[in-house]
Each structure stands twice: as structure tokens, then as C-alpha cells.
Amino acid sequence: MHLEEKINSAAYAAVETLYGEQMPADRLTVEPTRDNFEGDLTITAFKLARIAQKAPPIIAGELGEYLKEHVAEIAGYNVVKGFLNLTISDRYWLEVFARMRQAGNYGSAPSSGEVRMVEYASPNTNKPLHVGHARNIFLGHSMARILEANGHEVKKVQIINDRGVHICMSMLAWERWGNGETPASSGLKGDKLVGNYYVKFNREYTRQTQLVLEKFEAGNYGRLNEEQTTKAKALQALIRNDEKSAKDKNSAAAALKDLAKTQTDIIGEAQAMLRKWETNDPEVRRLWEMMNRWVYEGFDATYRAMGVDFDTIYYESETYLRGKEEVLKGLEKGVFYQKEDRSVWADLTEDGLDHKLVLRGDGTAVYMTQDIGTAILRFEENPGLMQQIYTVGNEQEYHFKVLFLILEKLGYKMARNNYHLSYGMVELPTGKMKSREGKVADADDLMEEVKEAAASITGTSGVIDEIPEADHEEIFRKIGMGALKYFLLKVDPVKGMMFDPAASVELVGHTGPFIQYSAARIRSILRKYEEKSELKPAENYHGEVNASARELIILLEQFPAIIRESGEKYTPSTLANYAFYVAKQYNRFNNDNHVLHAEIPELGAFRAGLCQLTLEVLTKSLYLLGIEVPERM
């Protein structure tokens, strides 16, 4: 039984013994004592006034006497108005410390026998990874490690979106303006090279769209059919109507622009290329394979720099076929229905959702098609898989509600356990990212920037002056990547955030480098302790535990619960913030407790043991966040 539960149970017994009445189960609570009061745990006595017919301070005193007599772990108490503040004995905290030290793989849970799958990254093969992908990848990779620490078997996967009209945009642009350019001839990473052509396509797309809009303005509606022409004229009239609000006018202008886009020659060519791809046109397929190969090589280099990996990679170009098969099976079973244009839909209105397109009338797939196929393949290929966790931005929340419901209707009841790990947008001080315009915060550039910032700040602070210069580059990399990952993971995933590279690498404050530096500092102290001190078992100490050591033990005792909570709530931010508090409390402890100059050897051994346990917790916390700790800083 945990100490709080033991004291709570004793408190209920005290009420019955002292006042002859049983309390409802939720009336008494044991909570941590506030920082500005003496004690470890507090019970509020105000709720007992009616039962005891006494003033709350008197009740608190009587309750304190009873608990001190009946609970061996309570060393003393004090009363502040109606609050009973209990002080836990040093012996108890030393026993807690010994249990943590003796626990193997402290913080981790035993095997649950459950198989979970975490999907992250999910890039398109028409552009390089950006800072939004970085948050996605670090979040998914960290969650996979946290779930493993919770005892689950975890499969790390990604789905690569390697088909569709957006992929053909880059292909068409390279075919038109590439002049045979390759990564080798240009010196560019393959994903960056292909991304450049995606930008070129969209610049031409924008130019042609503007020309079509100008034709509309002149009354020339070109290839629009009668229905589309009527719609265009209605939108133009709305835009010109001064009685309409700016919001209505902007909405109409956006709709007119979308209509104009469909009339550009370049989008027609991209769509024609997609149709050729789907019919296995050999030339289009060769071009697609060549450019995808360039992109994969670029992605792999970025993943290596990020320190992340995958167990299995799925490709939309393969899973969409399975999705089409499942949609057609579902149509036969009545799960879906077909419209006159032969498009296939899911009617989810009875479940509070909408009608959802799952297959176009011409037989081509949509995103939902391939997601259905991918999910079913994963369930089939991984026996015992009870949950798929999708790390995808919050703009796709409705998409995943629909997906999970469709999978259930197709007979995959385990899909009700699936989870959308949703996260908010990442912005930089310079503004939002726009990959189509080429104004995107490239992940490779961002990683290089934080490494350079780490080099600058550590060089200025002098913390690496005694470390051989040959090791500096690796230290700068670890600090920079630790800064980037921690900054992106310390914020609750559901929240949007502003990433500041300069602030992320600070060695003091709520940053990854501060925690890394604290861990490296502990290693340094332990090395010196082992060199200079007579080594004794840390558990041999039976003396006093001062306030900063006690607070550190209390924090370290929470570690298993923090890992469990992070896994249950799908948020590494809980663990990230916990690691910061541990590092901060360790620094208070270190200022109050001299490991190398303790009054007696047993006390030095206890302090060194507490340093070792803190290092274990910090190192493991950072590992679960995907962050390395330099041996020296």
C-alpha cells in the first residue's frame, strides 16, 4: 500500500475511533504539503467540524496525535488553522530510496503482452521534411519508447505518400524544366531537389490560375460547362456586391480561384500523368521510381541525423490497391453506397458524422481509400495488434474519426482502440511555413541551426574548455538535437507552438541542454567520488535526510507513475517537464549536500547513491524523449 493510501485509511479509522462516526469515502484526502508550510503531507480537517462538533484546529490536533501513534512513518505534525501537516520520518524516505535503488530497470513496467503500433513521419515524396515533420517525428518516436517502457511491444511504422497528383506535380515540372538535373549533378539532397520542382510547378500553377481569373473577369469562361459558368458568374456577382461582408467576399473569391485552378493547362497535365501512372505507363513509372529514389535517400539521411528509425515502411502506392479492394467488398456488403457517377460513399450520418467519399467515380483512390487499405494490412500482418496510433496534425481529426468508424463497420472491431495522436502547428519567429511557395523551415537546416547555436553558447560559456577539441563537434550535435527535441516535446501535443532556436539551446532555464548539463555534472561528481572516496553501500546510512534530499527522493519516487501517465495520456510533455523538475531539484540538492566532503563516509555514500539514482532517472527520461546525454559538457 502506498504511504498516502495508508495514512488515508488510518485517518478514516481515527474519525470513527475519536468521534464514533464513519466518514463517506471521498471526504478526506491526503495531499502534498504546500511549499511555504512545514511538512510532507496535509489533511484538511474543516470537513470534520459537523461530525466532531469542535473547531477545525482542535480536530486537526487530535487527528495528528492519533496518526502519529498509529502510523510508524509519521515523525511529527503541526497544525495551521484547520490544516494538519504531517512530517514523514527520515527512516521512511531512506527505505523508499533503498527500494528504488534495488529495483531493476527502475521506472519501467513489466510486459503487458499487448502489441501497439505507432505511425509517424508520413511524408510526401514531393518535398523535403520541415519543422512540422520534426515535431511529428520526435513526438511519434518518443511515444513509441514511452509505450515500450510501459511494457508494450511496439511497432514503429511510417506510411510514405508516394502517389497522387501532388507527386505528379514535381515529376511534370522536372520533365519540363529539369534538363536532366540529378542530385549528383546539382550537389543537392534528393528530397530538396525534388522539392524545388514542386515549387516550380506551383509558381507556374499560380501564374496560369491568375490568367484564367483575368479571363473570367473579361467574361471569357473558356472550357467551363454551363453549370460551372453559372457558378462563376454568381461568385463574381457576390464579390462585386458592396452589401456583402468582407468575409463573404473573401470566401467567394477563394471559391472562384479554386474553380479557375481546375481550368489551368498545367493541372490538367498533372492529372493526365496520374492517370498514366495508375495504368502503369512505363515511362511515367520510370520517372516516378527515379525521383522517389532520390527522395528516399534524402529522407534516410535526415532520419539518421534525427536519430529515429522505423520497423516497417508502408507505401501508399501499394496500400491504395488494397484499399480499393476493401471498398468494393464493403460496397457488396452494403457498408458503402454508390452514386450515379459511380463514386462510392460511406453514409455515417447515423453515427453523427457525414457522407464520406471513399472512391472516385473514375475508380481512382482518395486518401481515405489508402488509409483503409493500410490499416487493414497492418492488422493482418501483426497478429495480436490491439491499437494503431497515428501521429498526424490536428487538421486531420475528422478524417481519423471517419477512418476508425469505417474500419469498425468493415468488421475490424479492434479499430475502436485506435488513437489519433493529434498535435498543433509549429511556427517560427519568421512566420508560418508554406512549402508550395518554397518558404518552408527545412528540417535539415533547422538541425544545423540548433547545432551552430549550441556551439556558440557552449563556447561562450566556457563549459567545454577542458574537453578535447576533437570531441566538440559530437557534443554540439548532441546538445543541439537535445535542444530541438526537448523544445518540441515539452509542450502538450494539442497546443500550437512557436519554436525559437536561440532560446532552445540555453544552458539555464526550461531547456534540454539544462537537463543534459545536469546529468553530465552528476557524472563528473560520481567520477571524482569514485576516485577519491572509500566506496561504501549507499543503504548503510541511517541518519538525517535534509529537506533538499527529501524533496529529490519524493520526485524520484514519482518516476514510474510519470512514465505510466505519459503513456496513458499519449503525451511526452508530462515526462519532459518532470525531467526538468528533477534536474532543478537536483541542483538544489547539490548546493546543499557535498558528496565529496561529507561529514562521514556513510553520508557521502548515501549522497553519491542519490546522485546515481538521479542520473539514472534523468538519463532514462531523456532516452524516452529521444535525447542523448553527452558524457562530458
VENHULIN-V171291 format. One record per residue. N is the residue number from 1. RES is the residue in one small letter. PHI is phi in radians with two decimals (NA if undefined). D_CENTER is the distance of its C-alpha to the mean C-alpha in Angstrom with 1 decimal. Layout:
N_RES_PHI_D_CENTER ; N_RES_PHI_D_CENTER
This chain:
1_m_NA_33.1 ; 2_h_-1.20_30.8 ; 3_l_-1.01_32.8 ; 4_e_-1.02_31.7 ; 5_e_-1.16_32.7 ; 6_k_-1.09_36.0 ; 7_i_-1.18_36.9 ; 8_n_-1.07_36.1 ; 9_s_-1.09_38.3 ; 10_a_-1.16_41.0 ; 11_a_-1.14_40.8 ; 12_y_-1.13_41.6 ; 13_a_-1.12_44.4 ; 14_a_-1.12_45.7 ; 15_v_-1.08_45.9 ; 16_e_-1.16_47.9 ; 17_t_-1.24_50.2 ; 18_l_-1.37_50.8 ; 19_y_-2.16_51.0 ; 20_g_1.19_51.8 ; 21_e_-2.53_49.1 ; 22_q_-1.49_45.9 ; 23_m_-1.66_42.7 ; 24_p_-1.01_40.3 ; 25_a_-1.06_37.2 ; 26_d_-1.85_34.8 ; 27_r_-1.48_37.2 ; 28_l_-1.91_36.5 ; 29_t_-2.31_33.2 ; 30_v_-1.92_32.5 ; 31_e_-2.26_30.0 ; 32_p_-1.04_29.3 ; 33_t_-1.22_32.0 ; 34_r_-1.10_31.3 ; 35_d_-1.02_31.2 ; 36_n_-1.54_34.6 ; 37_f_-2.15_36.4 ; 38_e_-1.40_37.8 ; 39_g_2.34_36.4 ; 40_d_-1.94_33.4 ; 41_l_-2.32_33.3 ; 42_t_-2.25_34.9 ; 43_i_-2.10_36.6 ; 44_t_-1.60_37.9 ; 45_a_-1.72_41.5 ; 46_f_-1.04_42.1 ; 47_k_-1.24_41.5 ; 48_l_-1.66_44.4 ; 49_a_-1.05_47.1 ; 50_r_-1.17_48.5 ; 51_i_-1.23_48.8 ; 52_a_-1.46_50.2 ; 53_q_1.03_52.3 ; 54_k_-2.41_51.6 ; 55_a_-1.22_49.8 ; 56_p_-0.91_46.1 ; 57_p_-1.09_46.8 ; 58_i_-1.19_49.6 ; 59_i_-1.05_47.4 ; 60_a_-1.07_44.6 ; 61_g_-1.14_47.3 ; 62_e_-1.15_48.7 ; 63_l_-1.13_45.3 ; 64_g_-1.08_44.5 ; 65_e_-1.08_47.8 ; 66_y_-1.09_47.2 ; 67_l_-1.16_43.7 ; 68_k_-1.10_44.9 ; 69_e_-1.35_47.7 ; 70_h_-1.84_45.7 ; 71_v_-2.09_42.3 ; 72_a_-1.09_42.8 ; 73_e_-1.30_39.5 ; 74_i_-1.52_40.6 ; 75_a_-1.62_42.5 ; 76_g_-3.08_43.3 ; 77_y_-2.72_42.5 ; 78_n_-2.51_43.2 ; 79_v_-2.04_43.6 ; 80_v_-2.14_42.5 ; 81_k_0.99_44.0 ; 82_g_-1.76_42.6 ; 83_f_-1.82_39.7 ; 84_l_-1.73_40.2 ; 85_n_-1.77_38.3 ; 86_l_-1.75_38.4 ; 87_t_-1.83_38.3 ; 88_i_-1.53_37.2 ; 89_s_-1.17_39.4 ; 90_d_-1.05_38.6 ; 91_r_-1.01_39.5 ; 92_y_-1.09_36.7 ; 93_w_-1.16_34.1 ; 94_l_-1.18_35.7 ; 95_e_-1.18_35.5 ; 96_v_-1.07_31.8 ; 97_f_-1.03_31.3 ; 98_a_-1.10_33.4 ; 99_r_-1.11_31.5 ; 100_m_-1.13_28.2 ; 101_r_-1.14_30.0 ; 102_q_-1.49_31.5 ; 103_a_-1.22_28.4 ; 104_g_-1.37_27.4 ; 105_n_0.91_23.7 ; 106_y_-0.98_23.1 ; 107_g_1.77_20.1 ; 108_s_-1.50_19.5 ; 109_a_-1.61_20.8 ; 110_p_-1.17_23.5 ; 111_s_-1.03_23.0 ; 112_s_-1.60_22.4 ; 113_g_1.34_23.8 ; 114_e_-1.71_21.0 ; 115_v_-1.90_19.4 ; 116_r_-2.07_15.9 ; 117_m_-2.20_14.5 ; 118_v_-2.07_11.0 ; 119_e_-1.75_11.4 ; 120_y_-2.62_9.5 ; 121_a_1.48_11.3 ; 122_s_0.82_14.1 ; 123_p_-1.44_16.2 ; 124_n_-1.65_19.7 ; 125_t_-1.57_22.5 ; 126_n_-2.05_24.1 ; 127_k_-2.91_22.1 ; 128_p_-1.31_20.1 ; 129_l_-1.27_16.4 ; 130_h_-2.12_15.5 ; 131_v_-1.13_13.1 ; 132_g_-1.11_11.2 ; 133_h_-1.08_10.9 ; 134_a_-1.05_9.8 ; 135_r_-1.11_6.6 ; 136_n_-1.02_6.3 ; 137_i_-1.16_7.7 ; 138_f_-1.17_6.2 ; 139_l_-1.14_2.6 ; 140_g_-1.14_5.5 ; 141_h_-1.12_7.8 ; 142_s_-1.14_6.8 ; 143_m_-1.07_6.6 ; 144_a_-1.06_9.9 ; 145_r_-1.20_11.3 ; 146_i_-1.14_10.8 ; 147_l_-1.14_12.4 ; 148_e_-1.09_15.0 ; 149_a_-1.15_15.8 ; 150_n_-1.53_16.3 ; 151_g_1.64_19.0 ; 152_h_-1.58_17.8 ; 153_e_-1.46_18.7 ; 154_v_-2.09_15.7 ; 155_k_-1.86_16.2 ; 156_k_-1.72_13.8 ; 157_v_-2.36_14.9 ; 158_q_-2.43_14.8 ; 159_i_-1.98_17.2 ; 160_i_-1.73_19.1 ; 161_n_-1.44_20.7 ; 162_d_-1.93_24.0 ; 163_r_-2.49_26.5 ; 164_g_2.08_27.5 ; 165_v_-1.14_29.3 ; 166_h_-1.16_26.7 ; 167_i_-1.23_27.1 ; 168_c_-1.14_30.9 ; 169_m_-1.05_30.7 ; 170_s_-1.14_29.9 ; 171_m_-1.09_32.4 ; 172_l_-1.12_35.1 ; 173_a_-1.13_34.6 ; 174_w_-1.15_35.0 ; 175_e_-1.08_38.0 ; 176_r_-1.45_39.6 ; 177_w_-2.15_38.9 ; 178_g_-1.34_37.6 ; 179_n_0.89_41.0 ; 180_g_1.35_39.7 ; 181_e_-1.07_37.0 ; 182_t_-2.33_34.7 ; 183_p_-1.00_32.1 ; 184_a_-1.16_35.0 ; 185_s_-1.30_37.4 ; 186_s_-1.70_35.0 ; 187_g_1.37_33.1 ; 188_l_-1.67_29.8 ; 189_k_-1.06_26.8 ; 190_g_-1.04_27.1 ; 191_d_-1.17_24.0 ; 192_k_-1.26_25.2 ; 193_l_-1.07_28.7 ; 194_v_-1.10_27.7 ; 195_g_-1.05_25.5 ; 196_n_-1.07_28.7 ; 197_y_-1.32_30.6 ; 198_y_-1.11_28.1 ; 199_v_-1.14_28.7 ; 200_k_-1.03_32.5 ; 201_f_-1.02_32.5 ; 202_n_-1.20_30.9 ; 203_r_-1.15_33.3 ; 204_e_-1.21_36.2 ; 205_y_-1.04_34.6 ; 206_t_-1.11_34.5 ; 207_r_-1.08_38.1 ; 208_q_-1.18_39.5 ; 209_t_-1.07_37.8 ; 210_q_-1.14_39.6 ; 211_l_-1.11_42.8 ; 212_v_-1.13_42.5 ; 213_l_-1.08_41.9 ; 214_e_-1.15_45.0 ; 215_k_-1.17_47.0 ; 216_f_-1.02_45.9 ; 217_e_-1.07_47.1 ; 218_a_-1.50_50.4 ; 219_g_1.49_50.7 ; 220_n_-1.78_50.0 ; 221_y_-1.79_47.6 ; 222_g_0.84_48.1 ; 223_r_-1.55_46.7 ; 224_l_-1.13_45.4 ; 225_n_-1.38_47.0 ; 226_e_-1.07_48.8 ; 227_e_-1.12_45.9 ; 228_q_-1.14_43.6 ; 229_t_-1.09_46.4 ; 230_t_-1.05_46.9 ; 231_k_-1.11_43.2 ; 232_a_-1.06_43.2 ; 233_k_-1.13_46.4 ; 234_a_-1.12_45.0 ; 235_l_-1.15_41.9 ; 236_q_-1.09_44.1 ; 237_a_-1.11_46.3 ; 238_l_-1.13_43.5 ; 239_i_-1.10_42.3 ; 240_r_-1.43_45.9 ; 241_n_-1.36_46.4 ; 242_d_-1.20_46.5 ; 243_e_-1.42_46.3 ; 244_k_-1.42_42.8 ; 245_s_-1.26_39.8 ; 246_a_-1.08_37.7 ; 247_k_-1.10_34.8 ; 248_d_-1.12_36.9 ; 249_k_-1.15_38.3 ; 250_n_-1.12_34.9 ; 251_s_-1.12_33.7 ; 252_a_-1.16_37.0 ; 253_a_-1.13_36.7 ; 254_a_-1.16_33.2 ; 255_a_-1.14_34.7 ; 256_l_-1.15_37.7 ; 257_k_-1.13_35.6 ; 258_d_-1.06_33.8 ; 259_l_-1.17_37.2 ; 260_a_-1.12_38.5 ; 261_k_-1.03_35.6 ; 262_t_-1.19_36.9 ; 263_q_-1.74_40.3 ; 264_t_-1.36_39.4 ; 265_d_-1.17_40.9 ; 266_i_-1.23_37.8 ; 267_i_-1.25_35.5 ; 268_g_-1.11_38.3 ; 269_e_-1.18_38.5 ; 270_a_-1.14_34.8 ; 271_q_-1.18_35.2 ; 272_a_-1.16_38.3 ; 273_m_-1.13_36.5 ; 274_l_-1.10_33.8 ; 275_r_-1.13_36.7 ; 276_k_-1.14_38.3 ; 277_w_-1.05_35.1 ; 278_e_-1.21_35.0 ; 279_t_-1.73_38.7 ; 280_n_1.07_38.0 ; 281_d_-1.01_40.0 ; 282_p_-1.10_40.5 ; 283_e_-1.18_40.3 ; 284_v_-1.12_37.2 ; 285_r_-1.13_35.5 ; 286_r_-1.12_36.6 ; 287_l_-1.09_35.2 ; 288_w_-1.08_31.9 ; 289_e_-1.14_31.7 ; 290_m_-1.12_32.7 ; 291_m_-1.23_30.1 ; 292_n_-1.12_27.3 ; 293_r_-1.05_28.3 ; 294_w_-1.03_28.1 ; 295_v_-1.16_24.5 ; 296_y_-1.08_23.4 ; 297_e_-1.10_25.0 ; 298_g_-1.17_23.1 ; 299_f_-1.05_19.7 ; 300_d_-1.04_20.5 ; 301_a_-1.12_21.5 ; 302_t_-1.18_18.2 ; 303_y_-1.08_16.2 ; 304_r_-1.08_18.7 ; 305_a_-1.13_18.2 ; 306_m_-1.35_14.4 ; 307_g_1.33_15.2 ; 308_v_-2.11_13.4 ; 309_d_-2.59_15.3 ; 310_f_-2.43_15.9 ; 311_d_-1.48_18.4 ; 312_t_-2.51_19.5 ; 313_i_-2.04_19.6 ; 314_y_-1.86_20.8 ; 315_y_-2.10_22.7 ; 316_e_-1.04_23.3 ; 317_s_-1.10_26.9 ; 318_e_-1.79_27.4 ; 319_t_-1.30_25.5 ; 320_y_-1.16_26.9 ; 321_l_-1.13_30.3 ; 322_r_-1.14_29.3 ; 323_g_-1.08_27.9 ; 324_k_-1.10_31.2 ; 325_e_-1.06_33.0 ; 326_e_-1.16_31.1 ; 327_v_-1.12_31.7 ; 328_l_-1.16_35.4 ; 329_k_-1.10_35.5 ; 330_g_-1.14_33.9 ; 331_l_-1.13_36.5 ; 332_e_-1.12_39.3 ; 333_k_-1.45_38.0 ; 334_g_1.53_37.8 ; 335_v_-1.24_34.0 ; 336_f_-2.06_34.2 ; 337_y_-2.36_37.1 ; 338_q_-2.04_38.6 ; 339_k_-1.57_39.8 ; 340_e_-1.07_43.0 ; 341_d_-1.42_41.3 ; 342_r_1.33_40.0 ; 343_s_-1.22_36.3 ; 344_v_-1.94_34.5 ; 345_w_-2.32_32.6 ; 346_a_-1.94_31.0 ; 347_d_-1.66_32.4 ; 348_l_-1.95_29.8 ; 349_t_-1.13_31.7 ; 350_e_-1.16_32.8 ; 351_d_-1.72_29.1 ; 352_g_1.47_28.6 ; 353_l_-1.89_27.0 ; 354_d_-2.21_29.0 ; 355_h_-1.45_30.7 ; 356_k_-2.21_28.4 ; 357_l_-1.23_29.7 ; 358_v_-2.11_28.9 ; 359_l_-2.80_31.6 ; 360_r_-1.23_33.6 ; 361_g_-1.11_37.4 ; 362_d_-1.48_38.0 ; 363_g_1.55_35.9 ; 364_t_-1.40_33.0 ; 365_a_-1.52_29.4 ; 366_v_-1.95_26.7 ; 367_y_-0.97_22.9 ; 368_m_-1.07_23.4 ; 369_t_-1.01_26.0 ; 370_q_-1.22_23.9 ; 371_d_-1.17_21.0 ; 372_i_-1.10_23.6 ; 373_g_-1.09_25.1 ; 374_t_-1.10_21.9 ; 375_a_-1.07_20.8 ; 376_i_-1.18_24.4 ; 377_l_-1.01_24.7 ; 378_r_-1.14_21.8 ; 379_f_-1.08_23.3 ; 380_e_-1.26_26.6 ; 381_e_-1.43_25.6 ; 382_n_-2.22_23.7 ; 383_p_-0.97_26.1 ; 384_g_1.54_24.7 ; 385_l_-1.11_21.3 ; 386_m_-1.84_20.4 ; 387_q_-2.78_17.0 ; 388_q_-1.96_15.0 ; 389_i_-1.93_11.3 ; 390_y_-1.81_10.7 ; 391_t_-1.56_7.5 ; 392_v_-2.52_9.6 ; 393_g_-0.98_10.3 ; 394_n_-1.20_12.0 ; 395_e_-1.24_15.4 ; 396_q_-1.84_15.4 ; 397_e_-1.05_15.4 ; 398_y_-1.14_19.1 ; 399_h_-0.95_19.1 ; 400_f_-1.34_17.1 ; 401_k_-1.03_19.4 ; 402_v_-1.14_22.2 ; 403_l_-1.02_21.1 ; 404_f_-1.09_20.6 ; 405_l_-1.20_23.9 ; 406_i_-1.10_25.7 ; 407_l_-1.05_24.7 ; 408_e_-1.08_26.2 ; 409_k_-1.14_29.3 ; 410_l_-1.43_29.7 ; 411_g_1.84_29.9 ; 412_y_-1.69_26.5 ; 413_k_-1.11_26.2 ; 414_m_-1.15_23.2 ; 415_a_-1.14_21.1 ; 416_r_-1.16_21.2 ; 417_n_-1.48_18.6 ; 418_n_-1.05_16.2 ; 419_y_-2.42_13.0 ; 420_h_-1.65_11.3 ; 421_l_-1.42_7.5 ; 422_s_-1.49_8.3 ; 423_y_-2.50_7.1 ; 424_g_-1.52_9.9 ; 425_m_-1.26_11.9 ; 426_v_-1.82_12.1 ; 427_e_-2.10_15.7 ; 428_l_-1.92_17.9 ; 429_p_-0.96_21.1 ; 430_t_-1.46_23.1 ; 431_g_2.13_21.7 ; 432_k_-1.24_19.7 ; 433_m_-1.57_19.3 ; 434_k_-2.37_21.9 ; 435_s_-1.17_21.9 ; 436_r_-1.17_25.1 ; 437_e_-1.66_26.9 ; 438_g_1.39_25.7 ; 439_k_-1.74_24.2 ; 440_v_-2.12_20.7 ; 441_a_-1.43_18.7 ; 442_d_-1.10_18.9 ; 443_a_-1.10_16.2 ; 444_d_-1.09_19.2 ; 445_d_-1.13_20.9 ; 446_l_-1.12_18.0 ; 447_m_-1.12_17.7 ; 448_e_-1.16_21.4 ; 449_e_-1.13_21.5 ; 450_v_-1.22_19.4 ; 451_k_-1.14_21.5 ; 452_e_-1.14_24.6 ; 453_a_-1.12_23.5 ; 454_a_-1.12_23.0 ; 455_a_-1.07_26.5 ; 456_s_-1.15_28.0 ; 457_i_-1.30_26.8 ; 458_t_-1.25_27.5 ; 459_g_-1.15_30.8 ; 460_t_-1.19_31.9 ; 461_s_-1.35_31.0 ; 462_g_1.38_33.0 ; 463_v_-1.27_30.6 ; 464_i_-1.98_31.1 ; 465_d_-1.02_34.8 ; 466_e_-1.59_35.8 ; 467_i_-1.66_33.5 ; 468_p_-0.92_35.2 ; 469_e_-1.05_34.5 ; 470_a_-1.09_33.7 ; 471_d_-1.62_30.5 ; 472_h_-1.08_29.3 ; 473_e_-1.04_27.5 ; 474_e_-1.17_25.3 ; 475_i_-1.14_24.6 ; 476_f_-1.06_23.7 ; 477_r_-1.14_21.3 ; 478_k_-1.13_19.5 ; 479_i_-1.18_19.6 ; 480_g_-1.08_18.4 ; 481_m_-1.19_15.4 ; 482_g_-1.10_14.6 ; 483_a_-1.11_15.0 ; 484_l_-1.11_12.8 ; 485_k_-1.12_9.8 ; 486_y_-1.11_10.5 ; 487_f_-1.07_11.1 ; 488_l_-1.36_7.9 ; 489_l_-1.69_5.9 ; 490_k_-1.30_8.9 ; 491_v_-1.60_8.7 ; 492_d_-0.91_7.9 ; 493_p_-0.92_5.5 ; 494_v_-1.21_9.0 ; 495_k_-1.61_10.7 ; 496_g_-1.24_11.8 ; 497_m_-2.69_12.4 ; 498_m_-1.90_15.1 ; 499_f_-1.66_14.5 ; 500_d_-2.04_17.7 ; 501_p_-0.98_18.3 ; 502_a_-1.15_21.3 ; 503_a_-1.18_19.9 ; 504_s_-1.17_17.0 ; 505_v_-1.70_19.6 ; 506_e_-1.04_21.8 ; 507_l_-1.49_23.0 ; 508_v_-2.17_23.5 ; 509_g_1.73_21.3 ; 510_h_-1.47_17.7 ; 511_t_-2.36_16.5 ; 512_g_-1.09_15.4 ; 513_p_-1.03_19.0 ; 514_f_-1.10_20.5 ; 515_i_-1.23_18.9 ; 516_q_-1.03_19.8 ; 517_y_-1.12_23.3 ; 518_s_-1.08_23.7 ; 519_a_-1.15_23.1 ; 520_a_-1.12_25.4 ; 521_r_-1.15_27.9 ; 522_i_-1.08_28.0 ; 523_r_-1.01_28.7 ; 524_s_-1.11_31.5 ; 525_i_-1.11_33.0 ; 526_l_-1.15_33.0 ; 527_r_-1.07_34.7 ; 528_k_-1.17_37.4 ; 529_y_-1.10_37.8 ; 530_e_-1.17_38.4 ; 531_e_-1.33_40.9 ; 532_k_-1.88_42.9 ; 533_s_-1.88_42.7 ; 534_e_-1.34_44.4 ; 535_l_-1.26_41.6 ; 536_k_-2.27_41.8 ; 537_p_-1.05_39.6 ; 538_a_-1.09_37.2 ; 539_e_-1.37_38.1 ; 540_n_-1.35_41.7 ; 541_y_-1.45_41.2 ; 542_h_-2.30_42.4 ; 543_g_-1.65_42.9 ; 544_e_-1.36_41.2 ; 545_v_-2.08_37.5 ; 546_n_-1.28_37.0 ; 547_a_-1.06_34.6 ; 548_s_-1.22_31.9 ; 549_a_-1.20_32.0 ; 550_r_-1.07_31.9 ; 551_e_-1.10_28.8 ; 552_l_-1.17_27.0 ; 553_i_-1.08_28.0 ; 554_i_-1.04_26.8 ; 555_l_-1.14_23.3 ; 556_l_-1.12_23.3 ; 557_e_-1.12_24.5 ; 558_q_-1.39_21.3 ; 559_f_-0.95_19.1 ; 560_p_-1.03_19.4 ; 561_a_-1.16_18.7 ; 562_i_-1.16_15.6 ; 563_i_-1.07_14.2 ; 564_r_-1.09_15.5 ; 565_e_-1.12_14.0 ; 566_s_-1.07_10.4 ; 567_g_-1.27_11.1 ; 568_e_-1.22_13.1 ; 569_k_-1.73_11.0 ; 570_y_0.94_7.7 ; 571_t_-2.51_6.1 ; 572_p_-1.10_6.0 ; 573_s_-1.06_7.7 ; 574_t_-1.05_10.7 ; 575_l_-1.21_11.2 ; 576_a_-1.07_10.7 ; 577_n_-1.22_13.3 ; 578_y_-1.05_15.4 ; 579_a_-1.03_15.8 ; 580_f_-1.11_17.1 ; 581_y_-1.13_19.6 ; 582_v_-1.11_20.8 ; 583_a_-1.09_21.5 ; 584_k_-1.16_23.2 ; 585_q_-1.19_25.3 ; 586_y_-1.08_26.2 ; 587_n_-1.12_27.7 ; 588_r_-1.14_29.8 ; 589_f_-1.03_30.9 ; 590_n_-1.13_31.8 ; 591_n_-1.23_33.9 ; 592_d_-1.66_35.8 ; 593_n_-2.30_36.2 ; 594_h_-1.51_37.9 ; 595_v_-1.24_37.0 ; 596_l_-1.41_39.7 ; 597_h_-2.27_42.4 ; 598_a_-1.23_42.2 ; 599_e_-1.12_45.4 ; 600_i_-2.34_45.7 ; 601_p_-1.01_44.2 ; 602_e_-1.11_42.6 ; 603_l_-1.18_40.7 ; 604_g_-1.09_39.5 ; 605_a_-1.14_38.4 ; 606_f_-1.07_36.5 ; 607_r_-1.13_34.7 ; 608_a_-1.13_33.9 ; 609_g_-1.11_32.6 ; 610_l_-1.20_30.3 ; 611_c_-1.07_29.2 ; 612_q_-1.10_28.5 ; 613_l_-1.14_26.5 ; 614_t_-1.09_24.4 ; 615_l_-1.06_23.8 ; 616_e_-1.05_22.8 ; 617_v_-1.20_20.2 ; 618_l_-1.13_18.9 ; 619_t_-1.11_18.9 ; 620_k_-1.21_17.2 ; 621_s_-1.03_14.4 ; 622_l_-1.17_13.9 ; 623_y_-1.03_14.2 ; 624_l_-1.14_11.5 ; 625_l_-1.59_9.2 ; 626_g_1.43_11.0 ; 627_i_-1.92_13.5 ; 628_e_-1.55_17.3 ; 629_v_-1.98_20.0 ; 630_p_-1.06_23.2 ; 631_e_-1.08_26.3 ; 632_r_-2.39_28.0 ; 633_m_-2.41_27.1
